[in-house]
């Protein structure tokens, strides 16, 4: 069964450094998403992406965050200058359509900011 | 943000019995609801969904019920199996932001032998 893959599984970064999290969505999916889950908290929406542009973003997704689809397969989340509070599990998801279709998630990247 | 709530943090059920997981929501604009299962160190796995035009959807051992007037949905697992032990999240979308999923806090289900 096709799946969303994320790399790396664990990323340790010094505060203030840039980090790029990578995702390969399911191949025939057109909508892409990033979520995060801080330890002990809910899974929170960050951003959705379609047709090479952001279609929706949350208040968490400030100017320090950016997303890109640099080629036909990868979907990346960049955090420009990491803060301690960015430590979380980051999940990538994709779906065939935007409305009334399930989003399928990868296994996440654990980001630890020191 | 308490738009989707799962009030039971944990549930223990014997193998073979029915597991019932509950979820409440406050935003009447939600029109699509999903259940995900999550094992440790893995991402959420989609289980079953329901659109607000229905009140029941069934897929094998899993049935989701939606009560729009009560803003309540439930997931029934029959019969429960040890492999069902995981954290279950309900999620909702709609409310004018159709691509965004709003998650509950999760219920940890343990199926005992």
Interface residues (C-beta under 8 A of the other chain):
Chain A: X4 X6 X31 X33 X35 X42 X43 X44 X45 X48 X50 X55 X56 X58 X91 X93 X98 X99 X100 X102 X103 X104 X105 X106 X107 X108
Chain B: X1 X31 X32 X34 X36 X41 X42 X43 X44 X45 X46 X49 X51 X89 X91 X97 X98 X99 X100 X101 X102 X103 X104 X105 X106
